[in-house]
Amino acid sequence: MKTGTEFVNPFAPRALQDALRAKSFWEFADFGVPCVREVRHRGLSMGELLDIRRAARCLAALLVVVLGCLALGMERQGTAVVLHVRVEGHIDSVAMVRELQGHLERGADPRFEGVLLELGPGRIRDDLAWALGSAISAARSPVWVWLAGDGGDAGPEQLELAMLGTASWIDPGVSVAWEGPPACAELMPETVDGDRMVRERYSSLWVALERRGASTRLAEGLLRPSAPLRATRVVAGECELVQGPVAPGEDRGLLTLVEPVANGGTRGHVPPSVAVALHMVDGVERSARLVLRQALGEDAARGLRTERVSLKSDLAAQIEEAHKQIAIARAEAALARDQLRERIESGLGRGAYDRAVRARARKALATVERGEAALQQFESLADEHPEVLRTRAPVQADLPGVEETAARAWAREIEYIRRGLASTRAEAMAEAQG
């Protein structure tokens, strides 16, 4: 064994150098009896001896911790990591879909095994289901979809996304049930090509059903049914779609999955057992952990880690804030005009009058700046949430006898406020400059 002399640091305290030269470092750290005797023989006090012993033990403990962390890091490098994206409630805004698309793209990172997309009870606007379905189909990593929730109802759009995923499961407490279009359907932008949207959604769903080994009739039944879509009851885990029309009275014992309703929408109910039997989803699971075991396999899922992201729509709050900002901008524009027309006290001298005019102009300019800031905030919100422009402007002068879209009404309202602020600013700056 090497002697302690070879490990001596010339910048260490003198007592520590003497102790290290007395014995090898490792024997000294253990402080066997011979070592203690020799150190004491060299003139070290018991207090100094204990301090050195304590420092040696701390160094050994630190070494153990570092080695343990390195071992844990090496172990984690071989552990599967899944990006778990949880969506609560409705998917009703473009901003929310953009964020979901970003997470699906991030799932292509090599450190992720794939993306688990957990969809809670709620509905999805048709144009957003189109965009999100395209993102799932184009994803460069596996996207596993889980229809989750505690006793809630998922819409047909969630079921559509589940069928587009790499694999999908449904919580036994969730039913796919709906009637008519979602409440947020009226917020769909007017520029959406409805025919193209249905055509592309139908094609994608048809391909996904073919890949799953399911009946491609489900694509037409879910997206554009011309007649009720029925199936036999589940027996021993199996059921079949009923071919052709069913005469009145012959539908006893059959399940009506989807049927058209008077307002142009559909009504439907697909229990979990039927969804599995018709190969719409791959199985029934109660937790995300069980879903990932099915997706990755028992061996790969052992020690599985997830990176969780939760999303929930705040569209209602954003629309309310946008309405608030446009109302503030309109009020500030009106106030600035009134301030610029305030009467100045008569009887003032020339210099006092000029100062009063400039003070009035500066006051109006400050109000104009507040109005412009509110208008800019509104436009920022409308750019991020285009649904704002599908609502009715809180203050607008309707043109008599003219029907206009919400977008045009908003454009007219915004232009009216902007021009008012600009003209007041120009007039106020002219007065402020004398």
N, C-alpha and C positions, 0 to 999 in steps of 0.2 A: 504494500500500500504506500502511496506517496505521502510524504510528510507534510505537515501543515505549513512548513516554511514556503513551499512552492505556491501556496494560495494567498500569501500575505499581501495586503494592499498597503503600499507605502504611505497613503494618505489617511489610513484608518487611525483611530486613537492608539496611543502607545500601549495601553493595557490590553487592547484587543490584539495588537500585533504580537505581544509577548505570549498571549494565550494561544494564538494560532501556531506559533513556533513550538509551543510546548508539545502538542500532539497533532495528529491529523485532524482536518476540519470535521470529518464525519464522526470520529470518536469523541472530539471535543463537544460537538452538538449533542451527543448522547450523554455526555458528562458521566462517564464511568468513574469509579472511585479512584483508580490510579491517576486519571486525568485531573481530578479535583486536587489530589495531593500535590501533583507537580505544579499546578497553577498557583496553589496557595504557597508553595515553596518559592515561587518567583515573586511573591510579594503582593499578589492581588487580594483585595479585601473580599469578604463574602458578598457584600452588596454589589461590587463590580462583577463578581462571578455570576450572580443571579441575573443582572441586567444583560450580560452577554448570553446567558442561557435562554432568556426570554426572547431576545432578538433572533437567535438561531431557530427557536421553535416557530416563531412567526414566519420566518423565511421558508421553513419546511411546509407550513400550512398553506402559504401562498402558492408554493410550487404545486401542491396537491390540487388546489382550486383551479389553477391555470391548466393543468393536465386534464382535469375533469371537464372544463369548458371546451377544450379542444376535442375531447372524445365526444361530447354532446353535439358539437357542431358537425363533426364527421358523420354522426348517426343521423342528424337531421337532413344532411345533404342527400341521403338515400331515402327520405320519407316523402311520400306523395303530398303535394300541396294543391288544393282546389280553390278556385275563386268562387265563393258562394254569394250570389247576388239575390237579395230578398226584396220583393216588391210587395208593398202593402196597399190594398185598395185598388182604385181605378187607375188605369193608365190613360190619361186624358189630355196630355200636353206634349207639344213638340219638344220642349226642353227636357222632359223626362225621358223621351225616347232617345234623344241625343246622348244623354248620360248613359243610358243602357247600351247604346251602340258603342260608346267608348269603352265600357267594361268588357263587352264581347271582343273588341279588338285587343284589349289588354290581356285577355285570356290566352292569346297566341304566344305570350312570353314563355320561353322554354322552362321556366321554373314552375309553371302551372301544368297540371295534368289535364285540366279542362275547366269548364264553367258550369256550376250548378245554378240554374235560374229557377228560383222559387217564386211562383205566382200565387198570391193570395186571392181570396174571393173579390169579385168586382167585375167591371166591364172594361173593354178596350175600344176606343174609337176606331172605326174601320180604316181610315187612312193611316193611323198609327200602327194598327195590326199589320197592315201591308208593309210599312217601313221596318218594323221590328222582325217580321217574318223573313224579309229579304236579308236582314243582318244575320239572323240565325242560320239561314241556308248558306250564306257566304262566309260564315265563321271559319277560321283556319284551325280551330281547336274543337274538340268535342263539346257540345252544349247539351247538357242533360236538364230536362225540364221536369219540375215537380209541382203539381197542382196541390197546394196545401191550404190549410185553414181549419178552423174549429167550427164545423157546422154551417159554414157559409156556402153560397152558391157562386160558382165560377161561370163565366159567360162562354159562348161558343168561340169567341176569339182566343181565350186561353187554351181551349181544347185544340184549336187550329195550330197554335204555337207549339203545343205539346207534340203534335204529330209531325211538325217540321223538325223537331230536335233530334239529336243523335239517338237518344232513348228518352223515355218519359215514364213517370209514375204519378199516381193520384192518391191522395189521402183518403182513407175509407170514410171519413166524416164529411167529405166534400161531394156535392152533386153539381153536375153541369146543368143548370136550369136558367131559363131566361124567357122574357116575353117582350117582343118589340125591340126597337133599337135602343142603345144606351142613352142616358139623359144628356151626355155630352156630345151627341151626334150633331147637334145644331152648331157646334163650334168648329166643325170641319171647314177648312178654307174653301172659298168658292172656286179657287183655281185647280182643285183636284179633279182629274179626269176619272169620273166614276166608272165608265166602261172599261178603261184600261186597268184600273185598280182591281175590279172583279176578275178580269181576264187573267191577270198575272197571279193573283192569289189562287185562283182555280188551278192554273197550271202547276204552281209550286206544290199545292196540296195534293194534286193528282199524282205527281212524281213521288211525293213522300209516302202516300198510301200504297203505291205500287212497291216501293222499297220495303215497306213494313209487311207486305203480304195481306193487306186489308182490301176490302172492296173499294174500288175507285168511285162507286156511286155515292160514297159518303161526301166527296168533294162537292158534288152538285147539291146533295141534300142539305149541307151546312151553309153553302154560300148563295145558291140561287134555286131553291126548291120550287118546282111547279106543282107538286103534289106532296102529300104527307109522306114522310119516310118512316117506315115501320120495321120492326124486328120481332122475332119470336122471343119468348121468355128464355132466360138463361137456365139451362139444364146441364149439370155436370161440367160447368165452366164453359159451355158453348152455346151460341145462338147464331141465327142467320138473319140477314136482311130479307124482307118479303119482296119478291119480284112482282111488278105490275100493280095496277090499281086493285083495291079491295072493295068489294060490294058492301053496302050497308048491312050490318048484322053479322058480317063475316070477320069483323075485327076483334071479336072476343078472344081474349088470351094473347093478343098482340100488344106490343109496346109501341106507342107513337113517339118517335125520337124527335122529329122536327116536322112542323107544319106551317104553311104560310098563314099570315093574318091579314086583316082588312087594310091596315095602314101601310102595307108594303113591306113590313118586316116579317119576322118569324117568331115562333114560339116553340120551345123545346125542353126536353128533359132527358138527360143521359146519365143513368146511375153508374157508379164506379164499376160494378160487376159487368155491365153491358159494354162499357168502354174497353175493358180488358178482353172480354170475349170477342169483340169485333176488331181487336188489334189496334185500336186507337191509341192506347197506352200499353206499356209493357208490364205493368203490375200495380199492386196496391201496397203502399208502404206508409208507415205512420211517422217517420222521422227522417231528417236529412241524412243522418248517419247511416241508416239502413239503405237509403237510396244510393248513397255513394258506395256502400258495400256491393250492391247489385251492379253498379256501373263499373267499378274498378276490379271487383273480385276480392275475395277474402284476404289473399296474401298482400296485394297492393294497398288495400285499405287499412292494413295493420299499422297503427301509429300515424294515421292520416291527420294532416293539419289543414285547416281551412282559413282563408282570408275572407272575412265577412264584410259585405256592404249592404246597407239598408236604404231603400228608396221609398218615398211616399209623396204623393202629389200635393203641391201647395198652390195649385192653379187658382182656386177660389180666392186665396189671400192675395195673390199677385194681381188678379183682376180688380179686386177692391182697392189695392194700392194704386194701380194705374188710374182708376176713376178718380181717386183722391187727388193725384198729382195733376190731372187735366183740369179738375175743378179749381185747384189752387192757381194754376197758370191763367185760367180765364178770369178769376177774381182779381189777381194781381194786375192783369192787363187793364181791367176796368178801373181799378184803384189808381194806377199810374196816370190814366187819362184824367181822372178827377183831380188828382194832385196837381197836374200841370195847369189846370184851369182854376185853381184856387185864387180867389181875389186877394190882392195885396192891399194892405191898409192905405187909405188915401192920406194925403198931407205929408208924405215923406219927402225928404230932400232927394236930389238926384243920386247922390252916392248911396244913401240908405235904400232907395228904391232898387237900384241895380243889385245891391247885395241881397235883397229879399228875393228878387227874380232868380238869382243864381242859387240861392238856398232852396227855393222851390224846385228848380230843375234838378239839383243833386238829390233831393228827396224822391222825385219821380224816377230818376235813374236807378236808385237803389231798389225801388219797387219793381222796375222793369227787369233788373238782374235776377230778382227772386222768381219772377214769372218765367224768365227764360230757363232758369235752372229746373223749375218744376216741369216745364215742357220737355226739356232734354231728358229728365228722368222718366217721363211718360214714354217718350220715343224709345228709350233703352229697354223699358219693360215690354213694350209692344214688339220690339225686334226679337227679344228672347222668348216671348210668349205671344205668337201671332193670334192666338185665340182672343186676345183683348179686342182686336179689331172686328171680331164677330159678335160682340155684345153691343148693346145700344148705348150711345154716348149719353152721359148723365145730363148734359145741357146741350141741346142743339135746336136750331130753328128749322123745323121741317118746311120744305118748300110746298106750298099748297098745290094739290093736284099732281104731285110728282112722287112716284115710288122709286126709291133708291136703295141700294144694298147697304148693309151696315158699314162695309169698308169705304164706300163713297161718302157716307154721312160722316164717318170719322175723318176722312181726308179733308172734307169741307170745314169741319170743326177745327182741325189742327191748323189749316191755312188761315182761317179767320183769326185765331189767336196769335199766330206768328206775325201776320201783317199788322195787327193792332200793336203788338209789342215793338215791332221794328219802326213803325211810324212815330210812336211815342218817344222811343229812344232818339230818333233823329231830331225831333223837335226839342226834346229836353237838352241834348248836347249843344244845339245851336244857342239855346238860352244860357246854358252854363258858360259858354265861351264868350258871352256878351255880344 
